[in-house]
Amino acid sequence: MEQKPHSVAVIGGGSFGTALTKIFSDTLGHCAWWMHNSESAMHVM
């Protein structure tokens, strides 16, 4: 059986959202991540 690629998105930049994003990115190679503001996102990047 052929598996389809997964699409994952995480909303929130707290510790739990950050941990989930790290796990999904490492496992799937991509994870869309929405945070409250762009300054927080730039700090993490």
Contact map, one row per residue, 1 for C-alpha under 8 A:
111000000000000000000000000000000000000000000
111100000000000000000000000000000000000000000
111110000000000000000000000000000000000000000
011111000000000000000000000000000000000000000
001111100000000000000000000000000000000000000
000111110000000000000000000100000000000000000
000011111000000000000000000001100000000000000
000001111100000000000001000001110000000000000
000000111110000000000000000000111100000000000
000000011111000010011000000000111100000000000
000000001111100010000000000000001110000000000
000000000111110011000000000000001111000000000
000000000011111111000000000000000111000110000
000000000001111111000000000000000000000000000
000000000000111111100000000000000000000000000
000000000000111111110000000000000000000000000
000000000111111111111000000000000000000000000
000000000001111111111100000000000000000000000
000000000000001111111110000000000000000000000
000000000100000111111111000000000000000000000
000000000100000011111111100000101000000000000
000000000000000001111111110000000000000000000
000000000000000000111111111000000000000000000
000000010000000000011111111111100000000000000
000000000000000000001111111111100000000000000
000000000000000000000111111111000000000000000
000000000000000000000011111110000000000000000
000001000000000000000001111111100000000000000
000000000000000000000001111111100000000000000
000000110000000000000001110111110000000000000
000000111100000000001001100111111000000000000
000000011100000000000000000001111100000000000
000000001111000000001000000000111110000000000
000000001111100000000000000000011111000000000
000000000011100000000000000000001111110110000
000000000001100000000000000000000111110100000
000000000000000000000000000000000011111110000
000000000000000000000000000000000011111111000
000000000000000000000000000000000000111111100
000000000000100000000000000000000011111111110
000000000000100000000000000000000010111111111
000000000000000000000000000000000000011111111
000000000000000000000000000000000000001111111
000000000000000000000000000000000000000111111
000000000000000000000000000000000000000011111
